[in-house]
Amino acid sequence: MCKRLVIPDQAEVERELSVVHSWWTFSARFNVGVSHSVPVARLHDRESEGVMMRWGFEDTALVPGDTVLTSDDCRGAWLHGQRGIVPLAGFYLWQLTAAGFRQPFYVRLVNRPVFGVAALWQRIVSDEDEDDVIESCALLTVPANSLLAEIAGGQMPVILHRDDYDTWLRTTAARAKSLLQPYPRERMVTHPVSPYVNSLEHDGPQLIQAIR
């Protein structure tokens, strides 16, 4: 399961995913975990905007696409069209080896240094202080393609095709659900990386370098 992300720098993201209102401010990070702040593109008053949100709802950071209508955490966000796009350079998966330890792998796309992942977002207002507002997001997942299933099985993030960005944000729930598909394995690459990524204390481009 994908529990660590790599965020590109803001200039790279805005070349890939343009927004009308750029409220977000961020830089490249190579070891982003649940509860960390991530950039999210979404709609507000029918115009796109880029904002920062906490990664993870109260109970989950990853939501299987086939549960959006049954999950208490996500049903409201799905029905109200609270869809977003989280821009990534890549993410990490862990493979259980024959020796019994978990080897981290870095996953990226072929010829796409930045790509958008489908997300839902929600806003929580404190009962005690109306000015205390937390906006958070959860990544949507689907069954892993055969490449990622070989590493970790289970689910993979919903990687959107570039032509589907605007559709994802603006379309009906039924059409949006049709976009929840595994990304083709032939357009993805993986390689093993150092276990330094296991600790959130470590960050930097050395984390995504291949090891032998």
N, C-alpha and C positions, 0 to 999 in steps of 0.2 A: 504494500500500500504506500502511496505517495504521501510522505509526511514532512519532506523538506523541499524547498523551492529555491530556484535561482532567478533573481529579478534583474533585468537589464537596466542600463542607465536611462534616464528620462529622455534624452535626445533620441536614443535608439527606439524607445517605445513610441514616441510621437511621430516618428517616420513610418512606423508600422500601423499605428492605431491613433488616428487623429481625432481630437475632441474639440468641440466648439469652445468650451470653457475649461481651461487647464488650471484647476485648483490644487492639483497634487504637487508634491515636492518630494523627490526621492533620488537615490543614487543606486548604482549597481551593488547587489549583495549576493553572496554565494552560499549562504546557509540560513535560509529563512524558515522558521518553525511556526507551529501553531501558536496563536496569540500575538505574533508579530504583526506589524503594520505592513500592508501591501497596497499597491495602486490598483484601482478599479475604475473602469469606464462604465458609465451607466447613462440613463436618460433622466432628465429633470425638466418638466414643462416642455417635453417633446424635443429638447435639445440635448446633445451629448455633453457630458462633463467628465473630467477625471478627478477622482477624490482618493483619499487614503482611508482605508478601513482596517479593522482588526481581522486577521484570518481566524475564522472559527466562530460558529454559533455557540450557544451555551453548552450543547451536548455533542456537537459534531463539527468537524472541519471539512469532511468529505461526505457527499450525499449521493448514493446511487440514484441514477436517473429514473429508475423504475419505482422509486419510493417518494417522489415529490408530492404525490397526492395523499400518501398515507402517513408520512412523517409529521408529527406535531410541530417539529422545529421548522419545517419547510413549506407546509401546505399554504399558509397565508401568503408567504413571499411569492410562491409560484402563481397562485390565483390572482394576485395583484400585479403581476408582471414585473416584479422586482428582480430583473435579470441584469447581470453585469458581466464584464470581461476582465479577467486578470491576466496581464501580459507577463510572459515568462521567457527566459532564455533556455530553461531546462528544469529538470527535477531529478530527485534521487529515488532509487528503489534498492531494497536489500534482498540478497539471495542467500538462503541457508545452504552452506556448503556441506560436503561429505564429512569434513572435519568438525562440523558442529558450530561454526561461527558464521555470523552474518556479514557477507561481503557487500559493501555499497557499490552501486552502479550509477553512473550519470547518464541521463536520457535526454537527448535533444533531437531536433528535426534536421533533415537534410536541406541545406540551402535556405533555411528560415531561422536567422539568428534570434528573432523575436516572434512569438506566436501567442495567440489569445486562447485562454481557457474559459469555458462557460462557468458562470457562478450565479448564485442567488445572494441577495443581500437583505438585511433587516436593520431596523432602527429601534433601539430600546431607550425609552425615556424613564429616568428614575422616578419612583413614586414620591420621593422626598424632595427632589429638586428638578424642576422642569428644564433647567439649563444643563443638566447632566445627561447628555445624549451620547450613546455609544452606537456607532454603525459598524456592522460586522458582515463578513461574507463567508460562504462555504463553497468549495469547488464541487462541481457535479462530476460524477464518474459513471463509467460504463464497463462492461466486461473487457478485460485486457485483450489486446490483439496477441497473435501467436508469439511475437518477439518478446513482449513484456511478460507474457504468461510463462515463458521459459525462465525468466528471472525470479518473478515473485508471485505469479498467478494472480487471482483475484481481479481487482478493478484497476482502471487507468483513468486519468483525467480526460474530460471531454475537450479535445483540441479542435477548435473551430477553423474551418477553411477561411481564408482571408475574405472571400466573397460573401461569407455568411455573417460577418460581424454585424452589419446594420440590420440584417434580418433577425438575428438573435435578439437584439435589443428592442426591436419595434414590432415584431410580428405577434400573432395570436399564440396562446399557450399550446394549441394543437400543432401549429406549424413549428414552434420552438421545440416541441418534444421530438419531432422528426429529425432534428439536428443532433440529437444525443446518440452519436455513433462512434465506434472505435476508429481511431486514426489508422490509416494503412501502414502496415509494418515496414513496407519497402521505403517509406518516406521518413523512417526514424533510424537512429543509430544509438548504440550504447557502448560504454566501456567501463571497466572497473576503476574505482578511485580509492584514494587513501581512506582508512578508517578515521582520520581526523574529522571527517564530516559528522561523525557520530556525536561530537560535542558541539553545542551551540556557542561555546566560547571561541571556536575557530571560524574565521571568515577569510575570504580572499580568493583570487583566481587559481591558486594552487590546488584548491579543493576539487576542481573539475578536471585536473590533469590526469591523463591515463597512467595507470601503473601496470607493471607486468607481473 
